[in-house]
């Protein structure tokens, strides 16, 4: 349905159909165990599709909010407010019937690192599984009554740029502590990497509103999903006396490696092209998925020391030209500071909106962490 909307947009990259369809496959999305989803197409008088939307909820996320909150996403629409309103109304009605009192959008029926937020600034080619949309979508959402719940920034940094003295000074405090060690993952130790990731993730992120703790099975599933595209030298952990206390997870931007050359389908030729491009190191963008430090090791320079170790290896051995640090919410000033002091600048801005069904309730933005 969306393809005609982007026909003249040189920055648009059609995602793999399976990456979208898997969200709505119960056997591949565990949220169906505690939630539901529905999807709609909007047709014009000639039966031509002019819009689409999905609505969904899961009980854990819904109950973590003051108002029981579901989500809507995978929204596409012609530049017509009445058409957009019909789609939003349909999602709202369905969510109301499920006992929801608010909806966030456009969001994913799944983890936040994929298909999350509305692009409102920085219309550059999207990274893998990141939302990209026409500029007029912002008007469609806001005219309907959606309000900004939080902003999420993508920071960009050139790999060759020198690290600031501030990083070096902050890292020095931790580098002198022999209890800390830093290392990238190994392909023959992915089970350990998954376990270490889960440990840090649950301590650093699992207690935040809207973020569900990660199970052992979930960590293994995540690592297995990354396995075909892993560059082990750009996924780093910090340890304190052998316990994982921080991670910095990056992947090559798969959109550059293969997705932009396909037409939504990964063919046998595409797989060969992917292997060739990866072997020739033709991907120049490193895509930061997530960065986390456990609470007891924050403000100690751990993140700076880990970045320092990683940067030295990247500049010496790897061919990446830039790093895009994805998904840093404006409710997390600590991580915004980390992105800035490693030399990042805001490159893209997405909005996550919330719409309260009871319009008399005062709207509140996401609390600052």
C-alpha positions in Angstrom: 0.0 0.0 0.0 2.6 2.7 0.9 4.8 2.4 -2.2 3.0 5.1 -4.3 3.5 7.6 -1.4 7.3 7.4 -1.7 7.7 7.0 -5.4 9.4 10.3 -5.8 11.3 10.3 -2.5 15.0 9.4 -3.1 15.7 8.7 0.6 13.0 6.1 1.0 14.1 2.5 1.4 11.5 -0.1 1.2 11.8 -2.4 4.2 11.8 -6.2 3.8 8.2 -7.3 3.8 9.0 -10.1 6.3 10.4 -7.6 8.8 7.0 -6.0 9.0 4.9 -9.1 8.6 6.7 -10.9 11.4 5.4 -8.3 13.9 1.9 -9.7 13.2 2.7 -13.3 13.2 1.8 -14.9 16.6 4.4 -17.6 16.3 7.1 -14.9 16.0 5.8 -12.2 18.4 5.5 -13.2 22.0 3.3 -10.2 22.8 0.3 -12.1 21.3 0.5 -14.2 24.5 -0.7 -11.3 26.5 -2.3 -9.0 24.0 -4.1 -8.6 20.7 -3.7 -6.8 17.4 -5.9 -5.6 14.5 -5.2 -4.0 11.2 -7.2 -2.1 8.6 -6.9 -0.7 5.1 -8.7 2.4 4.0 -10.1 2.3 0.5 -11.3 5.1 -1.7 -14.5 5.0 -3.9 -12.6 3.0 -6.6 -11.4 0.4 -4.0 -7.9 1.8 -4.2 -6.0 1.6 -0.8 -5.2 5.1 0.5 -4.3 4.4 4.1 -3.5 1.7 6.6 -3.1 1.4 10.4 -2.6 -1.2 13.1 -3.8 -1.1 16.7 -2.5 -3.3 19.5 -2.0 -3.7 23.2 -0.3 -6.0 25.7 -1.4 -6.3 29.3 1.9 -5.5 30.9 2.5 -2.3 28.9 -1.1 -1.2 29.3 -1.0 -1.6 33.1 2.3 0.3 33.5 0.6 3.5 32.6 -1.8 5.7 34.6 -4.3 5.3 31.8 -4.4 1.8 30.3 -2.5 2.5 27.1 -2.4 0.6 23.8 -0.6 1.6 20.6 -1.1 2.3 17.0 1.5 2.0 14.3 2.5 1.1 10.7 0.4 4.1 9.7 0.5 5.2 6.1 -1.9 7.7 4.5 -2.4 10.1 1.7 -2.2 13.8 2.5 -5.8 14.1 3.7 -6.8 14.8 7.2 -10.2 13.3 6.9 -8.7 10.0 5.7 -6.2 10.1 8.6 -8.9 10.8 11.1 -10.9 7.8 9.9 -7.9 5.6 10.5 -7.2 7.1 13.9 -10.8 6.8 14.9 -10.9 3.1 13.9 -7.9 2.4 16.0 -9.3 4.3 18.9 -12.6 2.6 18.8 -11.0 -0.9 18.7 -8.7 -0.1 21.6 -11.6 1.3 23.6 -13.4 -2.0 23.1 -10.3 -3.7 24.5 -10.4 -1.6 27.7 -7.7 0.9 26.7 -7.9 4.5 27.8 -5.1 6.0 25.6 -3.0 5.1 22.6 0.6 5.8 21.7 1.7 6.2 18.2 3.2 5.5 15.8 4.8 2.6 17.8 5.7 -1.0 17.4 3.9 -4.1 18.6 7.2 -5.2 20.0 10.5 -3.7 21.2 11.3 -0.1 20.9 14.4 -0.4 18.7 12.2 -1.1 15.7 9.4 0.8 14.0 9.1 3.4 16.7 8.2 7.1 16.4 7.3 9.6 13.7 10.1 11.2 11.8 9.8 15.0 12.1 13.3 16.2 11.3 16.3 14.8 9.5 14.9 13.3 6.4 18.0 11.2 5.6 17.9 7.6 4.4 16.6 5.4 7.3 18.6 2.8 9.1 17.5 -0.7 9.3 13.9 -1.2 10.7 13.6 2.5 11.5 10.4 4.5 10.7 10.6 6.9 7.8 7.6 8.9 6.6 6.6 12.0 4.7 6.8 15.4 6.5 3.0 15.9 6.3 2.4 13.0 8.7 3.3 15.3 11.6 0.3 17.5 10.7 -2.0 14.5 10.4 -1.1 13.3 13.9 -1.2 16.6 15.6 -4.4 17.9 14.0 -6.1 14.8 15.2 -5.1 15.6 18.8 -2.0 13.5 19.4 0.5 15.2 21.7 4.2 14.6 22.0 4.8 12.1 24.8 8.5 12.1 24.2 11.0 12.9 21.5 13.7 10.4 20.5 16.9 11.5 18.9 19.4 9.8 16.6 22.9 11.2 17.2 25.5 11.0 14.5 29.3 10.9 14.9 32.1 10.6 12.4 34.3 7.6 13.4 37.5 9.4 12.4 36.8 12.4 14.6 39.1 12.7 17.6 37.6 11.9 21.0 37.3 14.9 23.2 39.6 15.6 26.2 36.5 15.3 28.4 36.1 11.7 27.4 39.7 10.9 28.0 39.6 12.6 31.4 36.5 10.8 32.4 37.7 7.4 31.1 41.0 7.8 33.0 39.3 7.4 36.4 37.9 4.0 35.4 41.0 2.8 33.4 43.0 3.0 36.6 40.7 0.6 38.4 42.0 -2.9 37.7 38.5 -4.3 38.5 37.1 -3.1 35.2 37.7 -4.9 31.9 36.4 -4.2 28.4 35.9 -6.5 25.4 33.9 -7.1 22.3 31.9 -10.2 21.8 33.1 -13.4 20.1 31.1 -15.4 17.5 31.7 -18.6 19.3 30.4 -17.2 22.6 27.1 -15.8 21.6 25.2 -17.6 24.4 27.5 -15.7 26.9 26.9 -12.4 25.1 23.1 -13.0 25.3 23.3 -13.7 29.0 25.5 -10.7 29.7 23.2 -8.5 27.6 20.2 -9.6 29.6 21.9 -9.0 32.9 22.8 -5.4 32.0 19.5 -4.7 30.2 17.3 -5.8 33.1 19.3 -3.7 35.7 19.7 -0.6 33.5 16.4 -0.6 31.6 14.0 -3.3 32.9 12.4 -1.1 35.6 11.6 1.8 33.3 8.0 2.5 32.5 7.1 0.9 29.2 10.1 -1.4 29.1 9.5 -5.0 30.0 12.3 -7.1 31.7 14.0 -9.4 29.3 13.8 -13.2 29.7 16.6 -15.6 29.0 14.7 -16.8 26.0 14.1 -13.3 24.8 17.8 -12.5 25.0 18.7 -15.6 23.1 16.1 -14.8 20.5 17.5 -11.3 20.1 21.1 -12.5 19.7 20.0 -15.1 17.2 18.1 -12.5 15.1 21.3 -10.4 15.0 23.5 -13.4 14.2 23.4 -13.1 10.4 24.5 -9.5 10.4 26.8 -9.4 13.4 30.1 -7.6 13.3 31.5 -8.9 16.6 34.0 -6.0 17.0 31.3 -3.4 17.3 29.4 -5.0 20.2 31.1 -4.2 23.5 30.7 -5.0 27.1 32.3 -3.6 30.3 32.8 -5.9 33.2 33.5 -5.3 36.9 35.2 -8.3 38.5 33.9 -10.4 35.7 30.3 -9.3 36.1 28.8 -7.4 33.1 27.9 -3.8 34.0 27.6 -2.0 30.7 27.0 -2.7 27.0 27.3 -0.8 23.7 25.5 -2.7 20.9 26.0 -1.7 17.3 25.3 -3.4 14.0 26.2 -2.6 10.4 23.4 -0.7 8.8 21.7 -3.5 6.9 19.8 -1.0 4.8 23.2 -0.1 3.2 24.4 -3.7 2.9 21.3 -5.2 1.2 17.8 -3.8 1.9 18.1 -0.8 -0.4 19.0 -3.0 -3.3 16.0 -5.3 -2.9 12.3 -4.7 -3.5 11.0 -5.9 -0.2 12.1 -9.5 -0.8 15.3 -11.2 0.2 16.1 -13.4 -2.9 18.9 -15.8 -3.4 20.7 -13.1 -5.4 20.2 -10.7 -2.5 21.8 -13.2 0.0 24.9 -13.4 -2.3 25.0 -9.7 -2.6 24.8 -9.3 1.2 27.6 -11.7 1.8 29.7 -9.9 -0.9 29.1 -6.5 0.5 29.8 -7.6 4.0 33.0 -9.3 3.0 34.1 -6.2 1.1 33.1 -4.1 4.1 31.0 -1.8 1.9 28.8 -0.7 4.8 30.0 2.7 6.0 27.4 3.3 8.7 27.5 1.7 12.1 24.1 1.7 13.7 23.9 2.0 17.5 21.0 0.0 18.8 21.3 0.4 22.6 23.7 1.6 25.2 23.3 0.8 28.9 25.1 1.0 32.3 23.8 -0.6 35.4 22.9 2.0 38.1 25.7 1.2 40.6 28.3 1.8 37.9 26.9 5.1 36.4 28.8 8.3 36.8 32.1 6.5 37.1 33.4 6.9 33.6 32.6 3.3 32.6 30.8 4.4 29.4 33.7 6.7 28.5 36.3 3.9 29.0 34.2 1.5 27.0 33.8 3.9 24.1 37.6 4.7 24.2 38.5 1.0 23.9 36.0 0.5 21.1 37.0 3.6 19.2 40.7 2.6 19.2 39.8 -0.7 17.6 37.3 0.8 15.1 39.8 3.4 13.9 42.6 0.9 13.6 40.8 -2.1 12.0 37.4 -1.3 10.7 36.1 0.7 7.7 33.1 2.4 9.2 32.8 6.2 8.5 30.0 7.2 10.8 28.0 6.0 13.8 24.3 6.7 14.2 23.2 6.3 17.8 19.6 5.5 17.6 16.8 5.9 20.0 17.8 8.3 22.8 14.7 9.7 24.5 14.5 13.3 25.7 13.4 11.8 29.0 16.9 10.4 29.5 19.2 13.4 29.8 22.0 11.1 31.0 22.2 9.3 27.7 21.8 12.5 25.8 24.9 13.7 27.6 26.7 10.5 26.8 25.9 10.9 23.1 27.1 14.5 23.1 30.3 14.0 24.9 31.4 11.2 22.6 31.0 13.7 19.8 27.4 13.0 18.6 25.1 15.6 17.1 21.4 15.3 16.6 20.9 13.9 13.1 17.2 12.8 13.2 14.3 13.4 15.5 11.2 11.2 15.9 8.1 11.9 18.0 6.3 9.4 20.1 2.8 10.7 20.5 0.0 9.9 23.0 -3.7 10.4 22.6 -5.9 10.3 25.8 -9.4 9.1 25.0 -10.8 11.2 27.8 -10.0 14.7 26.6 -10.6 16.3 30.0 -7.7 14.5 31.6 -4.6 16.7 31.9 -1.8 15.5 29.5 1.5 14.7 31.0 4.8 14.0 29.2 7.0 11.0 29.9 8.7 11.5 33.2 12.4 12.4 33.2 14.6 9.5 34.3 
